[in-house]
Amino acid sequence: MKKIFSYVLVALIASAFTLTGFAYLQNQKFENTSIKVQEETPNVVQTNFVSSPNYAAEITDFTAAASATVDAVVHVKNTAFKTVYNPLEELFYGRSSGRQYKQVGTGSGVIISPDGYIITNNHVVKNATDIEITLNDKKVYKAKLIGSDEANDIALVKIEAKALPFITFANSDQVKVGDWVLAVGNPYNLTSTVTAGIISAKGRDLDGNSNIESYLQTDAAVNPGNSGGALVNTRGELVGINTAISSKTGAYVGYSFAVPSNIAKKIVEDLVEFGNVQRAYMGIQFIELDGSVANEMDLEQSEGIYISHVTDKGAAAEAGLLEKDIIVGINGNKITKFSDLKGQLNSHRPGEIINVTVLRNNNEQDFKVKLKNKFGKVDFSKTTYIDNILGLQLDELPDKIKQKYNIDYGVQIKKISNPSFKQFGIKANAVLLAIERQKVKSVDDVEQLLHYYENSEYVTLHILNANGKVEYISLKI
């Protein structure tokens, strides 16, 4: 028994010495490691946590930009009346008196001048019979529609007020991917809402639709009601008009899109000066390059706009551009796809000169291109514009014609200069009802639709003839 006790005692003593030695070695190892960390820590701290005036200023600018812009973003309420026809009445009686329903929509707008000019989206005020503006201080004004551009989804309205807070335009060409931005608007009728994000991409062309413009993409949260609101930089300057979101649910899921400020500014200036939007054209046909196209065409360059044809006496031809040239830049801005090109053209008007950089035989060359108007005149009137496209002179539809055919839409054809209509028996005093199935109620509606479909090869017109028959005419434009 004594021997067993002695063995246990020796074992315990040995274990104690072993544990003590192990702890000492571990402690030494830990201390040595700690010393290394402490030696390296100053470098790490200096690299990652050095005081930066720019970083501090940017954090401050979020609050400064928000306070500088929130009062210049307004709530927009539009009221419209929609007529719904009874299909059974039309089936049995050939006509339906229809019932009118009141529709109320809301969105946002941005004050851009102290005397009450406000920019918003076209879809926010489209077909509105009454537009109401509520400022951030709860004052309410009736607004007048100055003009709109459906293709770019921009509209300009005005209220009678003075000394209003307003936001100045920034140069959206200078915006870079990764720049901080704030979205200011009224989502879900929640007034004066500010969200932050970065510019995720530039030159977005949604759904590949050539009529949709070169959007700025951001991850700042934008929801229904934000449409027409401001996208501003950290200095509180307007870089875009929030317009769309990409979502399967109808709510924000990570991406939103804004019309660049350069395009919005140019549209507003055109609406004020001319009453319509001036379209600048280079006079080229082209192919957008990518990897597969470049391989097929045996080209080294896989980005840019390949010129397949130069229009005689067009802006590009007069500047010296040739077929097989590849446009890679405009005014120092990189051009990699069609939306880049169109975004640049839509921020300029006919008569302006742009610097176009092309690759010719793999060598860069610069050309001064004086932009032209597709229809020959820069400051054409609305009648001249429509006459150039359709060969028609139009007027508002008289009440007696509305009563005769029991219709509440359409415009009257006063004069026809396009011989294509004669083969269909269309004569003066016929009624233009719709373009591409979209009803028209005014000459302005016709102009806006022609702008929207101007890149199409054909448009289909719905024309009510004198005998009461509707003709469907596909017209090359």
Kinemage of the C-alpha trace (Angstrom):
@kinemage 1
@onewidth
@group {chain A} dominant
@subgroup {mainchain}
@vectorlist {calphas} color= white
{ca met a 1} P 0.000 0.000 0.000
{ca lys a 2} L 2.874 2.396 0.874
{ca lys a 3} L 4.515 1.637 -2.475
{ca ile a 4} L 1.304 2.432 -4.340
{ca phe a 5} L 0.934 5.677 -2.411
{ca ser a 6} L 4.562 6.554 -3.237
{ca tyr a 7} L 3.971 5.884 -6.936
{ca val a 8} L 0.872 8.110 -6.947
{ca leu a 9} L 2.717 10.876 -5.113
{ca val a 10} L 5.616 10.753 -7.580
{ca ala a 11} L 3.189 10.767 -10.477
{ca leu a 12} L 1.394 13.818 -9.097
{ca ile a 13} L 4.641 15.700 -8.527
{ca ala a 14} L 5.840 14.811 -12.018
{ca ser a 15} L 2.531 15.953 -13.490
{ca ala a 16} L 2.759 19.244 -11.631
{ca phe a 17} L 6.252 19.868 -12.949
{ca thr a 18} L 5.125 18.939 -16.469
{ca leu a 19} L 2.082 21.287 -16.368
{ca thr a 20} L 4.155 24.091 -14.931
{ca gly a 21} L 6.790 23.674 -17.623
{ca phe a 22} L 4.172 23.503 -20.383
{ca ala a 23} L 2.445 26.621 -19.090
{ca tyr a 24} L 5.785 28.425 -18.923
{ca leu a 25} L 6.626 27.471 -22.511
{ca gln a 26} L 3.177 28.449 -23.753
{ca asn a 27} L 3.436 31.750 -21.922
{ca gln a 28} L 6.834 32.390 -23.487
{ca lys a 29} L 5.437 31.529 -26.916
{ca phe a 30} L 2.416 33.797 -26.383
{ca glu a 31} L 4.640 36.630 -25.159
{ca asn a 32} L 6.917 36.241 -28.166
{ca thr a 33} L 3.906 36.307 -30.490
{ca ser a 34} L 2.505 39.336 -28.706
{ca ile a 35} L 5.804 41.107 -29.140
{ca lys a 36} L 5.694 40.487 -32.889
{ca val a 37} L 2.158 41.802 -33.124
{ca gln a 38} L 3.065 44.856 -31.106
{ca glu a 39} L 6.045 45.475 -33.367
{ca glu a 40} L 3.853 45.304 -36.481
{ca thr a 41} L 0.862 47.134 -35.009
{ca pro a 42} L 2.138 50.702 -35.617
{ca asn a 43} L 2.412 49.997 -39.359
{ca val a 44} L -1.061 48.485 -39.489
{ca val a 45} L -2.575 51.412 -37.595
{ca gln a 46} L -0.870 53.945 -39.820
{ca thr a 47} L -2.053 52.225 -42.974
{ca asn a 48} L -5.676 51.602 -42.081
{ca phe a 49} L -6.593 54.266 -39.589
{ca val a 50} L -4.578 57.296 -40.656
{ca ser a 51} L -6.638 60.447 -40.260
{ca ser a 52} L -7.966 61.514 -43.700
{ca pro a 53} L -9.498 64.966 -44.264
{ca asn a 54} L -11.239 63.687 -47.411
{ca tyr a 55} L -12.825 60.759 -45.582
{ca ala a 56} L -14.027 62.994 -42.765
{ca ala a 57} L -15.374 65.539 -45.232
{ca glu a 58} L -17.282 62.873 -47.138
{ca ile a 59} L -19.033 61.703 -43.979
{ca thr a 60} L -19.925 65.310 -43.175
{ca asp a 61} L -21.134 65.846 -46.728
{ca phe a 62} L -23.878 63.256 -46.345
{ca thr a 63} L -25.642 65.461 -43.840
{ca ala a 64} L -24.676 68.635 -45.657
{ca ala a 65} L -25.919 67.322 -49.006
{ca ala a 66} L -29.141 66.024 -47.444
{ca ser a 67} L -29.939 69.308 -45.708
{ca ala a 68} L -29.073 71.266 -48.877
{ca thr a 69} L -31.398 69.249 -51.118
{ca val a 70} L -34.307 67.941 -49.086
{ca asp a 71} L -36.226 71.239 -49.286
{ca ala a 72} L -35.797 71.378 -53.064
{ca val a 73} L -37.436 67.968 -53.649
{ca val a 74} L -41.232 68.113 -53.845
{ca his a 75} L -44.195 65.774 -53.742
{ca val a 76} L -46.065 65.556 -57.053
{ca lys a 77} L -49.715 64.541 -57.185
{ca asn a 78} L -51.464 64.101 -60.518
{ca thr a 79} L -55.142 63.567 -61.186
{ca ala a 80} L -56.354 61.969 -64.399
{ca phe a 81} L -59.645 60.607 -65.665
{ca lys a 82} L -59.792 57.288 -67.481
{ca thr a 83} L -62.761 56.327 -69.636
{ca val a 84} L -63.745 52.660 -69.516
{ca tyr a 85} L -66.057 51.385 -72.242
{ca asn a 86} L -68.583 48.587 -71.889
{ca pro a 87} L -67.689 45.885 -74.445
{ca leu a 88} L -71.266 44.516 -74.401
{ca glu a 89} L -72.690 47.902 -75.362
{ca glu a 90} L -70.182 48.150 -78.199
{ca leu a 91} L -71.101 44.623 -79.328
{ca phe a 92} L -74.898 45.103 -79.344
{ca tyr a 93} L -75.238 48.836 -80.054
{ca gly a 94} L -72.018 49.609 -81.919
{ca arg a 95} L -71.058 52.242 -79.398
{ca ser a 96} L -70.542 52.761 -75.691
{ca ser a 97} L -70.872 55.984 -73.762
{ca gly a 98} L -68.201 54.808 -71.321
{ca arg a 99} L -67.689 55.691 -67.683
{ca gln a 100} L -65.014 57.968 -66.348
{ca tyr a 101} L -62.925 56.974 -63.367
{ca lys a 102} L -60.701 59.284 -61.393
{ca gln a 103} L -57.094 58.168 -61.031
{ca val a 104} L -54.607 59.739 -58.635
{ca gly a 105} L -50.896 59.130 -58.903
{ca thr a 106} L -47.968 60.431 -56.895
{ca gly a 107} L -44.261 60.879 -57.361
{ca ser a 108} L -41.451 63.326 -56.757
{ca gly a 109} L -39.991 66.363 -58.465
{ca val a 110} L -36.915 68.575 -58.214
{ca ile a 111} L -36.986 72.382 -58.074
{ca ile a 112} L -34.304 73.616 -60.489
{ca ser a 113} L -34.892 77.382 -60.343
{ca pro a 114} L -36.006 79.841 -57.640
{ca asp a 115} L -39.003 80.937 -59.733
{ca gly a 116} L -40.677 77.528 -59.689
{ca tyr a 117} L -39.475 75.329 -62.556
{ca ile a 118} L -39.665 71.680 -61.470
{ca ile a 119} L -38.316 68.637 -63.287
{ca thr a 120} L -39.934 65.219 -62.866
{ca asn a 121} L -40.609 62.036 -64.843
{ca asn a 122} L -43.008 62.063 -67.762
{ca his a 123} L -44.758 58.974 -66.387
{ca val a 124} L -45.465 60.837 -63.131
{ca val a 125} L -47.575 63.532 -64.862
{ca lys a 126} L -48.629 61.801 -68.085
{ca asn a 127} L -52.286 62.413 -69.034
{ca ala a 128} L -52.802 64.476 -65.882
{ca thr a 129} L -55.704 66.924 -65.877
{ca asp a 130} L -54.516 68.435 -62.614
{ca ile a 131} L -51.003 68.594 -61.133
{ca glu a 132} L -50.484 69.501 -57.486
{ca ile a 133} L -47.104 70.251 -55.922
{ca thr a 134} L -46.457 70.038 -52.187
{ca leu a 135} L -43.243 71.557 -50.886
{ca asn a 136} L -41.311 70.212 -47.940
{ca asp a 137} L -42.800 72.970 -45.765
{ca lys a 138} L -46.317 71.670 -46.650
{ca lys a 139} L -47.224 74.575 -48.949
{ca val a 140} L -49.371 73.422 -51.866
{ca tyr a 141} L -49.376 74.830 -55.424
{ca lys a 142} L -51.114 74.052 -58.692
{ca ala a 143} L -48.602 73.315 -61.460
{ca lys a 144} L -48.653 73.880 -65.208
{ca leu a 145} L -47.097 71.377 -67.599
{ca ile a 146} L -44.469 73.172 -69.701
{ca gly a 147} L -43.504 70.173 -71.802
{ca ser a 148} L -42.369 66.575 -71.707
{ca asp a 149} L -40.234 64.033 -73.508
{ca glu a 150} L -41.641 60.523 -73.345
{ca ala a 151} L -38.582 58.890 -74.896
{ca asn a 152} L -36.364 60.093 -72.043
{ca asp a 153} L -39.166 60.045 -69.443
{ca ile a 154} L -38.578 63.685 -68.471
{ca ala a 155} L -41.205 66.382 -67.896
{ca leu a 156} L -41.027 70.036 -66.868
{ca val a 157} L -43.735 71.742 -64.810
{ca lys a 158} L -43.932 75.172 -63.210
{ca ile a 159} L -45.538 76.689 -60.150
{ca glu a 160} L -46.024 80.395 -59.443
{ca ala a 161} L -43.685 81.059 -56.552
{ca lys a 162} L -40.561 83.026 -55.729
{ca ala a 163} L -37.299 82.544 -53.840
{ca leu a 164} L -37.644 78.760 -53.733
{ca pro a 165} L -34.767 76.475 -52.713
{ca phe a 166} L -33.370 74.718 -55.771
{ca ile a 167} L -30.720 72.215 -56.832
{ca thr a 168} L -28.040 72.987 -59.409
{ca phe a 169} L -27.030 70.561 -62.148
{ca ala a 170} L -23.750 68.663 -61.973
{ca asn a 171} L -21.843 67.336 -64.980
{ca ser a 172} L -22.930 63.708 -65.091
{ca asp a 173} L -20.084 62.852 -67.471
{ca gln a 174} L -17.716 63.404 -64.550
{ca val a 175} L -19.541 60.944 -62.300
{ca lys a 176} L -17.481 57.814 -61.686
{ca val a 177} L -18.452 54.288 -60.733
{ca gly a 178} L -18.031 54.075 -56.963
{ca asp a 179} L -18.969 57.712 -56.273
{ca trp a 180} L -21.292 58.246 -53.318
{ca val a 181} L -24.789 59.498 -54.173
{ca leu a 182} L -28.000 60.282 -52.288
{ca ala a 183} L -31.512 59.568 -53.566
{ca val a 184} L -34.002 62.148 -52.310
{ca gly a 185} L -37.728 61.660 -52.811
{ca asn a 186} L -41.104 60.620 -51.467
{ca pro a 187} L -41.433 56.815 -51.613
{ca tyr a 188} L -44.795 55.435 -50.521
{ca asn a 189} L -45.863 59.048 -49.736
{ca leu a 190} L -43.164 59.243 -47.066
{ca thr a 191} L -42.001 62.810 -47.615
{ca ser a 192} L -38.387 63.951 -47.490
{ca thr a 193} L -36.766 60.531 -47.566
{ca val a 194} L -33.016 60.292 -48.154
{ca thr a 195} L -31.122 57.091 -48.976
{ca ala a 196} L -27.441 56.621 -49.788
{ca gly a 197} L -25.528 54.413 -52.174
{ca ile a 198} L -22.883 54.449 -54.856
{ca ile a 199} L -22.883 54.688 -58.630
{ca ser a 200} L -22.899 51.015 -59.620
{ca ala a 201} L -22.617 51.474 -63.396
{ca lys a 202} L -23.004 54.017 -66.174
{ca gly a 203} L -24.585 53.795 -69.607
{ca arg a 204} L -27.237 51.225 -68.725
{ca asp a 205} L -29.716 50.477 -71.532
{ca leu a 206} L -32.626 48.645 -69.918
{ca asp a 207} L -33.980 45.600 -71.751
{ca gly a 208} L -31.873 46.458 -74.787
{ca asn a 209} L -34.498 49.022 -75.841
{ca ser a 210} L -32.830 51.661 -77.977
{ca asn a 211} L -35.440 54.231 -76.945
{ca ile a 212} L -34.423 53.913 -73.302
{ca glu a 213} L -31.567 56.187 -72.420
{ca ser a 214} L -28.096 55.786 -70.988
{ca tyr a 215} L -29.033 55.387 -67.317
{ca leu a 216} L -26.907 55.812 -64.229
{ca gln a 217} L -27.267 52.688 -62.080
{ca thr a 218} L -27.092 53.010 -58.304
{ca asp a 219} L -27.715 50.873 -55.238
{ca ala a 220} L -29.331 53.745 -53.325
{ca ala a 221} L -32.773 52.496 -52.275
{ca val a 222} L -35.484 53.773 -54.632
{ca asn a 223} L -39.138 52.716 -54.349
{ca pro a 224} L -42.484 53.672 -55.922
{ca gly a 225} L -42.941 57.384 -55.281
{ca asn a 226} L -39.246 58.146 -55.755
{ca ser a 227} L -39.827 58.601 -59.493
{ca gly a 228} L -38.869 62.114 -60.536
{ca gly a 229} L -36.791 62.678 -57.402
{ca ala a 230} L -33.192 63.765 -57.146
{ca leu a 231} L -30.001 61.758 -57.306
{ca val a 232} L -27.321 64.059 -55.914
{ca asn a 233} L -23.610 63.867 -55.213
{ca thr a 234} L -22.050 64.566 -51.833
{ca arg a 235} L -21.927 68.276 -52.697
{ca gly a 236} L -25.692 68.351 -53.110
{ca glu a 237} L -25.555 68.768 -56.911
{ca leu a 238} L -28.015 67.014 -59.210
{ca val a 239} L -26.411 64.119 -61.094
{ca gly a 240} L -29.612 62.366 -62.165
{ca ile a 241} L -33.410 62.079 -62.030
{ca asn a 242} L -34.517 58.816 -60.393
{ca thr a 243} L -36.678 56.998 -62.905
{ca ala a 244} L -36.830 53.208 -62.641
{ca ile a 245} L -36.059 50.159 -60.573
{ca ser a 246} L -35.323 46.603 -61.649
{ca ser a 247} L -37.637 44.437 -59.605
{ca lys a 248} L -39.947 41.432 -59.861
{ca thr a 249} L -41.897 42.573 -56.816
{ca gly a 250} L -42.388 46.263 -57.648
{ca ala a 251} L -40.222 47.274 -54.679
{ca tyr a 252} L -36.519 47.990 -54.403
{ca val a 253} L -34.312 44.887 -54.561
{ca gly a 254} L -30.861 46.368 -55.026
{ca tyr a 255} L -30.735 48.371 -58.249
{ca ser a 256} L -32.244 51.652 -59.365
{ca phe a 257} L -31.745 53.838 -62.403
{ca ala a 258} L -31.587 57.567 -63.066
{ca val a 259} L -31.570 59.748 -66.190
{ca pro a 260} L -28.153 61.497 -66.199
{ca ser a 261} L -28.269 65.201 -65.364
{ca asn a 262} L -26.632 66.236 -68.650
{ca ile a 263} L -29.491 64.670 -70.609
{ca ala a 264} L -32.165 66.034 -68.241
{ca lys a 265} L -30.658 69.538 -68.379
{ca lys a 266} L -30.560 69.559 -72.177
{ca ile a 267} L -34.193 68.396 -72.386
{ca val a 268} L -35.345 71.108 -69.972
{ca glu a 269} L -33.506 73.804 -71.902
{ca asp a 270} L -35.041 72.588 -75.181
{ca leu a 271} L -38.552 72.564 -73.726
{ca val a 272} L -38.195 76.126 -72.457
{ca glu a 273} L -36.535 77.499 -75.611
{ca phe a 274} L -38.190 75.542 -78.426
{ca gly a 275} L -41.249 73.873 -76.898
{ca asn a 276} L -39.923 70.474 -77.983
{ca val a 277} L -36.764 68.404 -77.769
{ca gln a 278} L -34.056 68.958 -80.372
{ca arg a 279} L -32.496 65.694 -81.579
{ca ala a 280} L -28.847 65.651 -82.595
{ca tyr a 281} L -27.668 63.106 -85.163
{ca met a 282} L -24.330 62.107 -86.661
{ca gly a 283} L -25.688 60.475 -89.792
{ca ile a 284} L -24.256 56.966 -89.478
{ca gln a 285} L -25.361 53.364 -89.461
{ca phe a 286} L -23.403 51.184 -87.108
{ca ile a 287} L -22.798 47.882 -85.346
{ca glu a 288} L -22.178 47.618 -81.599
{ca leu a 289} L -19.037 45.590 -81.086
{ca asp a 290} L -18.555 42.751 -78.624
{ca gly a 291} L -16.326 39.705 -78.512
{ca ser a 292} L -18.375 37.528 -80.862
{ca val a 293} L -18.997 40.314 -83.388
{ca ala a 294} L -15.301 41.201 -83.378
{ca asn a 295} L -14.394 37.568 -84.070
{ca glu a 296} L -16.871 37.347 -86.946
{ca met a 297} L -15.551 40.572 -88.477
{ca asp a 298} L -11.912 39.658 -87.762
{ca leu a 299} L -11.358 42.803 -85.682
{ca glu a 300} L -8.886 43.256 -82.860
{ca gln a 301} L -11.136 45.814 -81.142
{ca ser a 302} L -14.029 44.236 -79.202
{ca glu a 303} L -15.606 47.424 -77.805
{ca gly a 304} L -17.000 50.500 -79.498
{ca ile a 305} L -19.302 51.522 -82.354
{ca tyr a 306} L -18.327 50.181 -85.784
{ca ile a 307} L -19.501 52.499 -88.583
{ca ser a 308} L -21.086 50.368 -91.310
{ca his a 309} L -22.410 53.286 -93.390
{ca val a 310} L -21.974 57.059 -93.498
{ca thr a 311} L -24.967 59.108 -94.702
{ca asp a 312} L -24.249 61.490 -97.564
{ca lys a 313} L -24.062 65.119 -96.437
{ca gly a 314} L -24.528 64.020 -92.838
{ca ala a 315} L -22.575 65.383 -89.894
{ca ala a 316} L -20.182 62.421 -89.790
{ca ala a 317} L -19.511 62.541 -93.535
{ca glu a 318} L -18.775 66.265 -93.480
{ca ala a 319} L -16.367 65.773 -90.559
{ca gly a 320} L -14.418 63.096 -92.452
{ca leu a 321} L -15.568 59.913 -90.705
{ca leu a 322} L -15.530 56.808 -92.898
{ca glu a 323} L -17.029 53.349 -93.039
{ca lys a 324} L -15.073 50.832 -90.906
{ca asp a 325} L -14.069 53.548 -88.433
{ca ile a 326} L -14.720 52.492 -84.827
{ca ile a 327} L -15.980 55.192 -82.465
{ca val a 328} L -14.278 54.753 -79.081
{ca gly a 329} L -14.733 58.188 -77.470
{ca ile a 330} L -16.707 61.423 -77.502
{ca asn a 331} L -15.404 64.528 -75.750
{ca gly a 332} L -13.015 62.375 -73.757
{ca asn a 333} L -15.751 59.983 -72.600
{ca lys a 334} L -15.227 56.306 -73.410
{ca ile a 335} L -17.712 54.775 -75.865
{ca thr a 336} L -18.044 50.992 -75.582
{ca lys a 337} L -21.686 50.416 -76.554
{ca phe a 338} L -24.691 52.060 -78.198
{ca ser a 339} L -26.148 53.462 -74.995
{ca asp a 340} L -22.877 55.344 -74.415
{ca leu a 341} L -23.143 56.886 -77.878
{ca lys a 342} L -26.802 57.764 -77.534
{ca gly a 343} L -26.296 59.210 -74.078
{ca gln a 344} L -23.658 61.572 -75.470
{ca leu a 345} L -25.793 62.591 -78.446
{ca asn a 346} L -28.829 63.198 -76.263
{ca ser a 347} L -26.866 65.609 -74.080
{ca his a 348} L -26.065 67.778 -77.130
{ca arg a 349} L -28.247 69.611 -79.612
{ca pro a 350} L -28.006 70.225 -83.359
{ca gly a 351} L -25.367 72.793 -84.250
{ca glu a 352} L -23.006 71.865 -81.406
{ca ile a 353} L -19.531 70.509 -82.148
{ca ile a 354} L -18.298 67.342 -80.449
{ca asn a 355} L -14.876 65.711 -80.539
{ca val a 356} L -15.183 62.132 -81.796
{ca thr a 357} L -12.292 59.699 -81.303
{ca val a 358} L -12.183 56.767 -83.722
{ca leu a 359} L -9.916 53.841 -84.423
{ca arg a 360} L -8.894 53.810 -88.087
{ca asn a 361} L -6.526 51.023 -89.069
{ca asn a 362} L -5.887 50.522 -85.330
{ca asn a 363} L -4.716 54.136 -84.935
{ca glu a 364} L -6.668 56.694 -82.904
{ca gln a 365} L -7.782 59.842 -84.711
{ca asp a 366} L -9.910 62.776 -83.517
{ca phe a 367} L -12.576 64.526 -85.592
{ca lys a 368} L -14.641 67.645 -84.934
{ca val a 369} L -18.238 66.757 -85.774
{ca lys a 370} L -20.865 69.495 -86.062
{ca leu a 371} L -24.114 67.756 -85.169
{ca lys a 372} L -27.157 68.105 -87.393
{ca asn a 373} L -30.880 67.701 -86.958
{ca lys a 374} L -32.393 64.567 -88.453
{ca phe a 375} L -35.081 66.650 -90.119
{ca gly a 376} L -32.958 69.475 -91.438
{ca lys a 377} L -34.006 72.383 -89.225
{ca val a 378} L -32.873 73.149 -85.718
{ca asp a 379} L -35.650 75.356 -84.402
{ca phe a 380} L -38.630 73.952 -86.300
{ca ser a 381} L -42.184 74.578 -85.149
{ca lys a 382} L -44.380 71.724 -83.993
{ca thr a 383} L -46.371 71.783 -87.241
{ca thr a 384} L -43.204 71.693 -89.357
{ca tyr a 385} L -41.842 68.819 -87.279
{ca ile a 386} L -44.915 66.630 -87.751
{ca asp a 387} L -45.174 67.622 -91.407
{ca asn a 388} L -41.558 66.516 -91.946
{ca ile a 389} L -42.219 63.109 -90.412
{ca leu a 390} L -45.738 62.251 -91.542
{ca gly a 391} L -46.439 64.763 -94.281
{ca leu a 392} L -49.499 65.930 -92.346
{ca gln a 393} L -50.631 69.220 -90.896
{ca leu a 394} L -52.756 68.599 -87.824
{ca asp a 395} L -55.129 70.528 -85.597
{ca glu a 396} L -57.096 69.851 -82.454
{ca leu a 397} L -60.294 67.861 -83.018
{ca pro a 398} L -63.441 70.072 -83.159
{ca asp a 399} L -66.328 69.196 -80.841
{ca lys a 400} L -68.686 68.632 -83.770
{ca ile a 401} L -66.401 65.893 -85.130
{ca lys a 402} L -66.244 64.272 -81.671
{ca gln a 403} L -70.035 64.292 -81.509
{ca lys a 404} L -70.402 63.023 -85.070
{ca tyr a 405} L -68.292 59.916 -84.432
{ca asn a 406} L -68.945 59.689 -80.676
{ca ile a 407} L -65.237 59.802 -79.801
{ca asp a 408} L -63.297 61.746 -77.178
{ca tyr a 409} L -59.818 61.460 -78.700
{ca gly a 410} L -57.993 62.078 -81.969
{ca val a 411} L -56.677 65.046 -83.978
{ca gln a 412} L -57.920 66.462 -87.251
{ca ile a 413} L -55.891 66.170 -90.461
{ca lys a 414} L -56.009 69.644 -92.025
{ca lys a 415} L -53.613 69.165 -94.950
{ca ile a 416} L -51.788 66.231 -96.571
{ca ser a 417} L -48.441 66.582 -98.366
{ca asn a 418} L -47.399 62.909 -98.264
{ca pro a 419} L -48.633 61.081 -101.425
{ca ser a 420} L -48.584 57.742 -99.583
{ca phe a 421} L -51.958 58.564 -98.018
{ca lys a 422} L -53.736 58.962 -101.366
{ca gln a 423} L -53.635 55.248 -102.145
{ca phe a 424} L -55.652 54.661 -98.964
{ca gly a 425} L -58.201 57.319 -99.844
{ca ile a 426} L -57.226 59.506 -96.880
{ca lys a 427} L -58.291 63.115 -97.377
{ca ala a 428} L -58.256 66.322 -95.369
{ca asn a 429} L -60.592 66.390 -92.321
{ca ala a 430} L -59.945 62.719 -91.599
{ca val a 431} L -59.105 61.944 -87.964
{ca leu a 432} L -55.786 60.554 -86.719
{ca leu a 433} L -56.867 58.365 -83.797
{ca ala a 434} L -53.698 56.617 -82.657
{ca ile a 435} L -50.048 55.856 -83.357
{ca glu a 436} L -48.899 52.311 -82.623
{ca arg a 437} L -52.203 51.680 -80.777
{ca gln a 438} L -51.609 54.633 -78.468
{ca lys a 439} L -54.482 57.102 -78.583
{ca val a 440} L -53.743 60.756 -79.277
{ca lys a 441} L -55.785 63.639 -77.880
{ca ser a 442} L -53.673 66.581 -79.011
{ca val a 443} L -51.028 67.635 -81.491
{ca asp a 444} L -48.544 67.483 -78.600
{ca asp a 445} L -49.403 63.797 -78.111
{ca val a 446} L -48.580 63.134 -81.774
{ca glu a 447} L -45.260 64.929 -81.478
{ca gln a 448} L -44.259 63.043 -78.333
{ca leu a 449} L -45.103 59.677 -79.886
{ca leu a 450} L -43.136 60.521 -83.028
{ca his a 451} L -40.144 61.385 -80.852
{ca tyr a 452} L -40.583 58.104 -78.995
{ca tyr a 453} L -40.704 56.020 -82.183
{ca glu a 454} L -38.213 58.091 -84.175
{ca asn a 455} L -35.686 55.232 -84.234
{ca ser a 456} L -38.264 52.834 -85.635
{ca glu a 457} L -38.343 52.140 -89.352
{ca tyr a 458} L -42.159 52.190 -89.541
{ca val a 459} L -45.063 53.387 -87.435
{ca thr a 460} L -48.678 52.294 -87.782
{ca leu a 461} L -51.293 55.054 -87.867
{ca his a 462} L -54.973 54.541 -87.054
{ca ile a 463} L -56.957 56.976 -89.218
{ca leu a 464} L -60.723 57.444 -89.213
{ca asn a 465} L -61.801 58.240 -92.776
{ca ala a 466} L -64.735 60.391 -93.862
{ca asn a 467} L -66.883 57.267 -94.381
{ca gly a 468} L -66.399 56.273 -90.731
{ca lys a 469} L -63.985 53.430 -91.515
{ca val a 470} L -60.716 53.058 -89.631
{ca glu a 471} L -57.646 52.577 -91.833
{ca tyr a 472} L -54.431 51.075 -90.476
{ca ile a 473} L -51.482 52.548 -92.354
{ca ser a 474} L -47.862 51.533 -91.791
{ca leu a 475} L -45.736 54.513 -92.723
{ca lys a 476} L -41.968 54.564 -93.174
{ca ile a 477} L -40.363 57.381 -91.140
